[in-house]
Amino acid sequence: MDILLLDREQVSQLAELPPCLPESGFLWLDIIHGEDDDWPRLVLQLTGVSIHERHIADSRNDTHPSHYDGTQAYEILIFRGLSPAGQRNDFKTRPAVFLLLDTMLVTIRPRDSVSVASIKPRLLDKNVRIPRRPAGLMHQLMTLMVDRFLALREPLLERFDTWRTELLDPRNPYEDWMAVMNYTSDLRKLERLCDEQITALMAWQEETDTEFDDHIAVRFNDLVEHVQRVLKFAIDQKHEAEALVQMHFSAVAHRTNEIMRTLTVLSAIFLPLSFIAGVFGMNFEYMPELKIHYAYYFALGGMLGIAIVLLVLFRKKRWI
């Protein structure tokens, strides 16, 4: 657990929990999920606020969706973020819990959280704007989490472009359909996740008792807009993926039709030739033209003429 005191333009990392809340600024208690399970006691000790057991259970639930709930003493906002292993290969998310009090922010997050790991040294080194209220720090952390989803667009587009080339190549039949199904499944998960995030943020903005100025309000509106951009990307990509699959099957059907048309034309050309060959192949003792010296060449020439006439006719009708 890390304890940081944010007081205007100063950020200090404390070695232990102070006996009381600061007179100015606010405290940030950064809790590691699964390691500092006694954090409700620390919050009670410092603020006198008792955390509801249902909220404690929610903070320990790795599958909990993005959600907002509030009491008279505090507000809790669960916001799912992208796990480090889910950047390119597998779409995996985990929840981060934000417990918002008047002069304290408590975060319960995984140990390898990229967002917290990136902002904490920047706050200590004053390389980022230092928030004056807990809601401002919560906004910064959520923005970093959403930006990681925005960074997903490039690798997802690369995968899509690769599949577009492979699916529309008529010479090499595509066989890795499980990868396409996983891709569309990831897009559906991303769409559902964005819906939950937007619902949680909008519910917090509508029901919160936290007082913040127009500047913070604009920043949270921008955060919602960023989530909506991710949502729009997921919806658009899902539709494009579905259209690409339909285009693939249409191309396969068109190629099959072209092959069948060619075979049909060839069959139509050889049908009269087979008829002639069948007639002259009958074993009767008395048949016309059998005694003519050049009958064989006449038959071959007639068959060739019929084939040429049919080819010209089919070409004129644009059947071949």
N, C-alpha and C positions, 0 to 999 in steps of 0.2 A: 504494500500500500504506500502510495506517495501522497504527501500533504503539501499543497502549495497555497501560499497567501498572495492574492492579487490585490494590490492596493494602489489604485491609480496607475502611475507609470513604473511601479516596482513589482517584481515577482520574486518571492522568496520561497525556497523549499525548506520545510520544517522537518526536524528530525523526529518529533513526536507530536501527538495531538495536544493542542493548547488547552488550557483549563476552561476557556470561554471563547465565545465568538468575537471576532475583531470589531473594534468600534468603527473602523472605516475599511472599505474594501470587502472582500469575501474570501471564503476558504474553498478550495477544491480538493475533495477527497477522491483519489483515483484508486478504485478497488479492483483487484484481479479476481476474475470469476473463478470460484472453486478453491481459492487460497485464503481469502480473508472473509470467511463466512460470519464473523462476529461483528460485521460493520453495522447492523441495526443497533447493537448495544452502544457502539461508539457514537452513532448519531443521537441516540437517546441521552447519552452522557453529556454530549456537547450542547445539544439544543433543547432537550426535554421533550422532543417529538418522538412518539412511538410509531414505528412503521407497521402498517397493517400486515398481518400474516399472509394475506392473499397476495399482496405486492411483493413480499419476500419470496413467496413461491414463484411468482412470475419472473423475478430477477434470476432465478436459478433454472429456468426452463429454456433450454437451448433452441427449442422449436417454436417459441412464442412469436407470433407475428408482430409487426409494428402496431403500437397501440398507445393510447393516452388514457390516463385516469387521474383524478385529483381528489384531494381532501381539503379540509379547512387549513391544515398545517403545511402541506406539501403537495407537489405534483410529480407524477411519474410518467415518463415518456420512454417507451421502448422503440428503438429504431434499428432495423436490421441493416448491417453493412456487409460488404464483400470480404470474404476471407482471403488471406494471401494465396492459398492454394487454388482459389477460384478465378485468378486473373485471366488465364488463357484457356486452360484445358477443361476444367470442371466448374460449373456455375454453383458455387457454394456460398451461403450467407450465414451470418451469426448475429445474434442480437447484442446491442449495447444499451444499457439501462441508464437513463438520466433521471436523477432524483433532484428536483428543483425546490430549494427553500429560499427564504428571504435573503440570507447572507451566506449561503453555502450551496455548492453543487457537488453532488455525489455521482460518480460514474462507476458502473460495474461493467467491465469489458474483459474480453479474452487477453491473455498475456501478450500475444503477438499482434495486437491491434496496430495496424499501420497508421491510422489517423492520429491516435494518441501519441504514438512513438514519434511522429513527425512534428507535432505541434508543441510538445512539452519543451524540448531544447530551444525551439524558436522563441517561446515565451520567456524562458530564463535568460536567453541572450538578447532579448528585446529586438528580435528580427521580424516581429509581427505585431500588429496592433493589439495592445493589451486591453481586453474588455473590462468594463467597470462594473458589470453586473453578471450574475450567474447565467442569465439568459443569453448574454452576448457570447460567453464561452461555449455554451451549448450550441449556439448557432455556428460558431467556427468549427467545432468538431463534426457537426452534421454536414456542413458544407464539404469538408474533406471526405467524408464518407460518400456523399453523392457524387463528388468529382471522380471518385474511383469507378463509379458506374458509368460516368460519361467517358472515361478512358477505355471502357470495354468496347466502344463503338468501332474503333480501328481494327482490333483483332477479329471481331465478329464480321466486319465488312470484308476482311481478307479471306476468311473462311468462305463467305458467301461468293466472292468473286472466283475462288478456286472451284467451287461446286458448279457455278454457272458455266465455266469452261468445260468441265468434265461432263456435266449433264447434257449439254448441247452438242457434244462431239459424236456424230453418227457412226464413226469408225470404231470407237471403243465403248461398248456397253457399260453403263455405270452399275456397280454392284454394292457399294458401301452405303446402303440405305439406312443402316442403323445410325451412321453419323448424321445424316440429314434429320432423322427423327429426334436425335439428341439435341441438335441445333434448334429445331422448332420447339422442343420441350423447354430448353433454356430460355427462349424468347417468351414463352407463356409464363414461366416462373418470374422473369423480369417484369412482365406486364402486371402480374398479380402483386408482386412486391411493391411496385411503384404506386399502385392503387392503395395499398395498405399504408404506405408512407404518407401519401397525400391526405388520406383520411385522418391519420393520426395528427399531422401538423395542423390541418384545418380545425380539428376538434380542439386542439390545444389553444390555437389562436382565438377561437370563439368562446371557450369556457375558462381560460386562465384568469386568475386574479393578480398575476404578476404585472406590475406597472413598468412599462418601458416606453421610451419616446418614439417619435415617428421614424427616427433613424433605424432603430432595431426592427420596427414593424416592416420597413421597406426591405431590410435584409432577409427577414423570414419570408416575405413575399417572393423575393428573388430565389430563395431556397426552394419554395414550392414550384416556381417556374422551372428551375433546373430539373427537379424530379419529373415534371411534366414533359420536358425535353427528352429525358430517358424513356418515359412512357411512350411518347410519340415514335421514337426510334424503334422500340420493341414492336409496336403495332405495325409500323411500316415494313419492318424487316420480316415479320411473320407473314404479312400479305405477299411480299415479294417472294419469299420462300415457297409459299403455296402456289403462286403463279408460275414460278420456275419449274416446280414439279409437274404442274399441268402442261407447261410448254414442252417439257421433256417427253411426256407421254404422247403429246400431239406430234412431236417430231418423229418419235418412233413409229406411230401409226401412219404418218405420211410416208416415211421410208418404206414401210411394209406395203402400203398401197402402190407405191411406185414399182416395187419389185413384182407385186401381183399383176400390175398392168402390163409390165414387160413380158411376163410369162404368159399372160392371156393373149397378147398380140402374137407371140411366137406360136402358141397353140393354134390360133386362128389361121396363121400362114401355113402351118404344116397339116392342118386338117384336110383341105382338098388334095394335097399331095399324098397324104395317107390313103385317101379314098381311091385315087387313081392307081396307087401301088397295090391296093387291095383288090381292085377289079382285075388288073393284069396278073395278079398272083393267083387267080382262081384256076384250078386244074381241070379245065374242060378240053375235050379233044378238038373241038371245032370253035375257034374264036377268031374274030376279025383282026386284021393287020398282023397276025402272027407270021404270015409268009412274006410280008413286005421286007425288003432288004434293009431299008433305013427306018423301020418302025421304032426301033429302040431309041435312036437319036431324036426322032420326032416326039416321042413320049417325054424324054428328058427335057427337050426344048420347051414343050408345052408346060411342063411342071415348073420350069424356071420362069417362064413368062407369067404364069399365074402368081408365083411368089413375088415377082417384081411389081405386078399390078396391085397386089394387096399392100405391099410396102408403100407404094406411092399413094394409094388411097388412105391408108392409116396416117401417113405423114400429113396429107392435105387436111385431114380432119383433126390434126394435132393430138392424136392418140399416142403417138410416140415422138 
